[in-house]
Amino acid sequence: MMIFYYLKTCNTCTRIINALNLPSNVVMQDIKSEPITVKQLEEMLKLSGSYEALFSKRAKLYKEMGLKDQTLTEKDFKHYILEHYTFLKRPVLLLENQIFIGNSKKTVEAAKQAISNM
């Protein structure tokens, strides 16, 4: 399955959507209006290797809740991602057995390459 997890109100996500030229069969999921499920997060974990890789340390709540001053475990990362959508590093693109997390140029270019090879 091909799925793109994003935030509709995020300008960076919108820019990346336009840059990627996603195929029409990619499922688009706005994580604010349709929160990710435990099953979806566990699928992302299989491909990413850790919940920490999926966790956004740029989220405003990360600082507000004092999480940056704590030592978080994988269980904590999972809990916070499921608790509030802003803790998922965005966007996340699942293409069959590949995952692309975040908005770095390197990640976006790798995703473009993977899409063009489909």
C-alpha positions in Angstrom: 0.0 0.0 0.0 1.1 3.5 -0.7 0.1 6.1 1.8 1.1 9.7 2.5 0.7 11.0 6.1 0.7 14.8 6.2 -0.9 17.8 7.8 -3.2 19.7 5.5 -2.4 23.1 7.1 1.4 22.6 6.9 2.9 24.6 4.1 6.0 22.4 4.0 3.8 19.3 3.5 1.9 21.1 0.7 5.2 22.0 -1.0 6.4 18.4 -0.8 3.2 17.0 -2.2 3.6 19.3 -5.2 7.2 18.4 -5.6 6.7 14.7 -5.5 4.0 14.5 -8.1 2.4 11.5 -6.3 0.7 8.8 -8.2 -3.1 8.8 -8.1 -3.3 5.6 -6.2 -1.4 7.0 -3.1 -3.8 7.3 -0.1 -3.6 10.8 1.4 -4.2 10.9 5.1 -4.4 14.3 7.0 -3.2 13.2 10.4 -5.2 16.0 12.2 -8.6 15.0 10.8 -7.9 11.3 10.6 -5.4 10.4 13.4 -3.0 7.5 12.8 -3.9 4.2 14.3 -1.8 1.9 16.4 -1.6 -0.5 13.4 -0.5 2.2 11.1 2.2 3.4 13.5 3.4 -0.2 14.0 3.7 -0.5 10.2 5.8 2.6 10.1 7.9 1.2 12.9 8.7 -2.0 10.9 10.1 0.2 8.1 11.8 2.9 10.1 13.4 0.8 12.9 12.3 3.0 15.8 9.6 5.2 17.1 12.2 7.8 17.8 12.9 8.1 14.0 9.2 9.0 13.6 9.1 11.5 16.4 9.3 15.2 15.8 11.5 17.0 18.3 10.5 20.3 16.6 6.9 20.0 17.8 5.9 23.0 19.9 4.4 20.6 22.5 7.8 18.9 22.8 9.2 22.0 24.5 6.0 23.1 26.2 5.6 19.7 28.0 9.3 19.7 29.0 10.0 16.5 27.0 13.3 17.9 25.8 14.6 17.8 29.3 13.5 14.1 29.8 15.0 10.9 28.6 12.3 9.3 26.5 12.0 5.6 25.7 10.6 3.9 22.6 7.4 3.4 24.6 7.2 7.1 25.4 7.8 8.1 21.7 5.0 5.7 20.6 2.7 7.1 23.3 3.2 10.7 22.4 2.9 10.1 18.6 -0.5 8.4 19.2 -1.6 11.0 21.7 -1.1 14.1 19.5 -0.6 14.4 15.8 2.1 17.1 16.1 4.6 14.5 17.4 4.7 12.6 14.1 7.6 13.9 12.0 6.0 14.9 8.8 5.4 14.1 6.1 5.7 10.3 6.1 5.4 8.5 2.8 5.0 4.7 2.7 5.7 3.2 -0.7 5.3 -0.5 -0.6 8.4 -1.6 1.5 10.0 1.8 1.8 9.5 4.7 4.2 10.4 8.4 3.7 10.2 10.4 6.9 10.4 14.2 7.2 11.1 17.1 4.9 14.9 17.2 4.4 16.0 17.7 0.8 17.8 14.3 0.9 14.5 12.6 1.9 12.4 14.4 -0.6 14.9 13.5 -3.4 15.0 9.9 -2.4 11.2 9.8 -2.4 11.1 11.4 -5.9 13.5 8.7 -7.1 11.5 5.9 -5.6 8.3 7.2 -7.2 9.9 7.6 -10.6 11.2 4.0 -10.4 7.7 2.6 -9.9 
